[in-house]
Each structure stands twice: as C-alpha cells, then as structure tokens.
Amino acid sequence: MTEVILMSTAKQELSELLEKQPEDSSSEELIRELAFHLMIQRGIADADAGKLAPNEELDARIRSWGD
C-alpha cells in the first residue's frame, strides 16, 4: 500500500512541476526540467544519508580527468 501512495505523491509532485512551466515549453525543455528536479532530489537524499565528499576530494577527482 505504501508504494502506491509514494507513486501517487511522485506523480503529483511532477505534475505540479510541469504545471509551472510555460505553455509553449518544448518536450525537450520539459524533460530537462524533470531530469534536473530528479537530480536535485537525489542529491538531497544523498546529503541526508551522509553520502558527501569533501571539496578537496572532488577537486582531486576533477583534476585527474585532465591526466
């Protein structure tokens, strides 16, 4: 039963997000907005779960990309 409630809540949340978009938004713009919203939600969930990396570690990772 909980899964149905969560799905309904997610559907409602995304529907409200879509309603806030301009009427002339393209499909690509809407999908991009939904993807951005989901990435933010995942980031918040990761932060709440303590899944954070210090800035120094991220700096080192990014610098290694150029190697």
C-alpha positions as CSV (number, residue, x, y, z in Angstrom):
1,M,0.0,0.0,0.0
2,T,2.8,2.4,0.8
3,E,4.3,2.0,-2.7
4,V,1.0,3.2,-4.3
5,I,1.0,6.2,-2.0
6,L,4.6,7.1,-2.9
7,M,4.0,6.7,-6.6
8,S,0.9,8.9,-6.4
9,T,2.9,11.5,-4.5
10,A,5.7,11.4,-7.1
11,K,3.2,11.7,-9.9
12,Q,1.5,14.6,-8.2
13,E,4.8,16.4,-7.5
14,L,6.0,16.0,-11.1
15,S,2.6,17.1,-12.4
16,E,2.8,20.3,-10.3
17,L,6.3,20.9,-11.6
18,L,5.1,20.6,-15.2
19,E,2.1,22.9,-14.5
20,K,4.6,25.6,-13.5
21,Q,6.3,25.5,-16.9
22,P,5.4,27.9,-19.7
23,E,2.7,26.7,-22.0
24,D,5.0,26.9,-25.0
25,S,7.7,24.7,-23.5
26,S,9.0,22.0,-25.8
27,S,9.1,18.3,-24.9
28,E,12.9,18.6,-24.5
29,E,12.6,21.5,-22.1
30,L,10.0,19.7,-20.0
31,I,12.1,16.5,-19.9
32,R,15.2,18.6,-19.0
33,E,13.3,20.3,-16.2
34,L,12.1,16.9,-14.8
35,A,15.6,15.4,-15.0
36,F,17.0,18.5,-13.2
37,H,14.4,18.1,-10.5
38,L,15.2,14.4,-10.0
39,M,18.9,15.1,-9.8
40,I,18.3,17.7,-7.1
41,Q,16.1,15.3,-5.2
42,R,18.8,12.6,-5.4
43,G,21.4,15.0,-4.2
44,I,19.3,16.0,-1.2
45,A,18.7,12.3,-0.4
46,D,22.4,11.6,-0.7
47,A,23.2,14.5,1.6
48,D,20.6,13.4,4.1
49,A,22.2,9.9,4.0
50,G,25.6,11.4,4.7
51,K,26.9,10.5,1.2
52,L,29.1,13.5,0.8
53,A,32.6,14.0,-0.5
54,P,34.9,16.8,0.8
55,N,35.7,19.6,-1.7
56,E,39.4,18.6,-1.7
57,E,38.5,15.1,-2.8
58,L,36.3,16.4,-5.6
59,D,39.0,18.9,-6.7
60,A,41.4,16.0,-6.9
61,R,39.0,13.9,-9.0
62,I,38.3,16.7,-11.4
63,R,42.0,17.5,-11.8
64,S,42.6,13.8,-12.6
65,W,40.3,14.0,-15.6
66,G,42.9,16.1,-17.4
67,D,45.6,13.4,-17.0
